[in-house]
Amino acid sequence: MYITGIAAFVLFFINDINDWKLKRKWLSVSFAAGAVLLAVSTVWMCIRGNGDAVLSGVPAAAVWVILAASLAGEVYSLFFSFSCSEAYAGAGGDNVRYPSTGRMYALCRHPGVLFFIIIYAGLILVTNMPATGGAMMCILNLLLIVFEDIYVFPSVFEAYDKYKQGTPFLIPNMRSIRKCIVDFRR
């Protein structure tokens, strides 16, 4: 159960190392494979885990609504909050990549992590997911984003250091919240 989740994060690290240093086309599937393994691990922990649902009834229903919204936020942050051309290729096909700095990425540099933590905390409360399993997935995700923020993103994105100076790492502040709201209103 935990091995599958750990394997998912090993694949996420491989994907980042490939993006950063190796540049092997065949390794580009490691992100998608990791996402599948993480989903399988999460479902398995929810169904077959040794935890007990803490909440039931109306409180559990409210958590399920929060879980659905958080899952939508996670998917939006990772796949729809930025233009692919902005993040993955520079103008004129020169392969210069720039960090996404608007909308969710104005809020903080790794907004998906916030949703990820809410999702796993919620699943611990309303399913059989053991708290140790959910906590382990969150810790592995935090280790991944620290690695990305220190090593990978400064190497693969132009002007990432400037972005780091103006955008919080993980916890939004009032300025970044205002910028996020303004960006969504455009």
C-alpha positions as CSV (number, residue, x, y, z in Angstrom):
1,M,0.0,0.0,0.0
2,Y,2.7,2.5,1.0
3,I,5.2,1.1,-1.5
4,T,3.0,2.2,-4.4
5,G,2.8,5.7,-3.1
6,I,6.6,5.8,-2.5
7,A,7.2,4.5,-6.0
8,A,4.9,7.3,-7.3
9,F,7.2,9.9,-5.7
10,V,10.3,8.2,-7.0
11,L,8.9,8.6,-10.5
12,F,8.1,12.3,-9.8
13,F,11.7,12.8,-8.7
14,I,12.9,11.0,-11.8
15,N,10.7,13.2,-14.0
16,D,12.2,16.3,-12.4
17,I,15.8,15.0,-12.6
18,N,15.1,14.3,-16.3
19,D,13.7,17.7,-16.9
20,W,16.7,19.3,-15.1
21,K,19.7,17.2,-16.2
22,L,19.0,14.1,-18.2
23,K,16.7,15.4,-21.0
24,R,15.7,11.8,-22.1
25,K,12.5,11.8,-24.1
26,W,11.6,8.2,-22.9
27,L,11.7,9.3,-19.3
28,S,9.0,12.0,-19.9
29,V,6.4,9.3,-19.1
30,S,7.6,9.2,-15.5
31,F,5.2,12.0,-14.3
32,A,2.1,10.3,-15.8
33,A,3.2,6.9,-14.4
34,G,3.8,8.5,-11.0
35,A,0.3,10.1,-11.1
36,V,-1.3,6.8,-11.8
37,L,0.6,5.1,-9.0
38,L,-0.3,7.8,-6.6
39,A,-4.0,7.5,-7.5
40,V,-3.9,3.7,-7.1
41,S,-2.1,4.0,-3.7
42,T,-4.5,6.6,-2.5
43,V,-7.6,4.6,-3.4
44,W,-6.0,1.5,-2.0
45,M,-5.3,3.3,1.3
46,C,-8.8,4.6,1.5
47,I,-10.5,1.2,0.8
48,R,-8.1,-1.2,2.5
49,G,-6.3,0.9,5.0
50,N,-6.4,0.2,8.7
51,G,-7.7,3.7,9.8
52,D,-11.2,4.5,10.9
53,A,-13.3,7.2,9.5
54,V,-13.4,10.0,12.1
55,L,-16.4,11.8,10.7
56,S,-19.8,10.6,9.6
57,G,-23.1,12.2,8.7
58,V,-23.3,15.9,7.9
59,P,-19.7,16.7,8.9
60,A,-18.5,14.0,6.6
61,A,-20.6,15.3,3.8
62,A,-19.1,18.7,4.3
63,V,-15.6,17.2,4.1
64,W,-16.5,15.4,0.9
65,V,-17.5,18.8,-0.7
66,I,-14.2,20.3,0.4
67,L,-12.4,17.2,-1.0
68,A,-14.1,17.7,-4.4
69,A,-13.3,21.4,-4.4
70,S,-9.7,20.7,-3.4
71,L,-9.3,18.0,-6.1
72,A,-10.6,20.5,-8.7
73,G,-8.1,23.0,-7.3
74,E,-5.3,20.5,-7.5
75,V,-6.0,19.6,-11.1
76,Y,-6.5,23.2,-12.1
77,S,-3.2,24.2,-10.5
78,L,-1.2,21.5,-12.1
79,F,-2.7,21.4,-15.6
80,F,-4.9,24.5,-16.4
81,S,-3.7,27.5,-14.4
82,F,-1.0,28.3,-16.9
83,S,-0.5,28.3,-20.6
84,C,1.5,25.4,-21.9
85,S,3.5,27.7,-24.2
86,E,4.3,29.9,-21.2
87,A,5.6,27.1,-19.1
88,Y,7.0,24.7,-21.6
89,A,8.4,26.6,-24.5
90,G,9.7,30.1,-25.1
91,A,8.6,32.6,-27.7
92,G,9.9,31.7,-31.2
93,G,10.5,28.1,-30.3
94,D,13.8,28.8,-28.6
95,N,12.9,26.4,-25.8
96,V,13.3,29.1,-23.1
97,R,10.8,28.4,-20.4
98,Y,9.3,30.8,-18.0
99,P,7.6,30.1,-14.7
100,S,3.8,30.7,-14.6
101,T,3.4,33.7,-12.4
102,G,-0.3,34.5,-12.6
103,R,-3.5,33.2,-11.1
104,M,-2.8,30.3,-8.8
105,Y,0.9,30.8,-9.2
106,A,0.6,34.4,-8.0
107,L,-0.8,33.0,-4.7
108,C,2.4,30.9,-4.0
109,R,5.0,29.0,-6.0
110,H,3.5,25.6,-5.2
111,P,-0.3,26.0,-4.9
112,G,-1.0,22.4,-5.7
113,V,0.6,21.3,-2.4
114,L,-1.9,23.2,-0.4
115,F,-4.8,21.3,-2.1
116,F,-2.8,18.1,-1.8
117,I,-2.6,18.5,2.0
118,I,-6.3,19.3,2.3
119,I,-7.2,16.3,0.2
120,Y,-5.2,13.8,2.3
121,A,-6.3,15.4,5.6
122,G,-9.9,15.1,4.4
123,L,-9.4,11.5,3.2
124,I,-8.0,10.6,6.6
125,L,-11.2,12.0,8.2
126,V,-13.8,10.3,6.0
127,T,-12.2,7.0,4.8
128,N,-10.1,4.1,6.1
129,M,-6.9,5.9,5.1
130,P,-4.4,5.6,7.9
131,A,-3.1,8.9,9.2
132,T,0.5,7.6,8.7
133,G,-0.2,7.0,5.0
134,G,-1.7,10.4,4.4
135,A,1.0,12.1,6.3
136,M,3.7,10.2,4.4
137,M,2.3,11.2,1.0
138,C,2.2,14.9,2.2
139,I,5.8,14.7,3.5
140,L,7.0,13.2,0.2
141,N,5.2,15.9,-1.7
142,L,6.8,18.6,0.4
143,L,10.3,17.0,-0.2
144,L,9.5,17.0,-3.9
145,I,8.6,20.7,-4.0
146,V,11.7,21.7,-1.9
147,F,13.9,19.8,-4.4
148,E,12.1,21.5,-7.3
149,D,12.3,24.9,-5.8
150,I,16.0,24.7,-4.9
151,Y,17.4,22.7,-7.8
152,V,15.1,22.0,-10.7
153,F,13.0,25.2,-11.3
154,P,15.9,27.7,-11.1
155,S,17.6,25.6,-13.8
156,V,14.8,25.0,-16.2
157,F,12.9,28.4,-15.9
158,E,14.2,31.7,-16.9
159,A,13.8,34.4,-14.2
160,Y,12.8,31.9,-11.6
161,D,14.9,33.7,-9.0
162,K,13.0,36.9,-9.7
163,Y,9.7,35.0,-9.3
164,K,11.0,33.6,-6.0
165,Q,11.7,37.1,-4.7
166,G,8.1,38.3,-5.3
167,T,6.0,35.1,-4.6
168,P,5.8,33.2,-1.3
169,F,7.1,29.6,-1.4
170,L,4.0,27.9,0.1
171,I,2.0,30.1,2.5
172,P,0.2,32.9,0.7
173,N,0.4,36.4,2.1
174,M,-2.0,39.4,1.7
175,R,-0.1,40.8,-1.3
176,S,0.0,37.4,-3.1
177,I,-3.7,36.8,-2.4
178,R,-4.6,40.2,-3.8
179,K,-2.5,39.5,-7.0
180,C,-4.2,36.1,-7.4
181,I,-7.7,37.7,-7.1
182,V,-6.8,40.4,-9.6
183,D,-5.4,37.9,-12.1
184,F,-8.6,35.8,-11.9
185,R,-10.7,38.9,-12.5
186,R,-8.9,39.6,-15.8
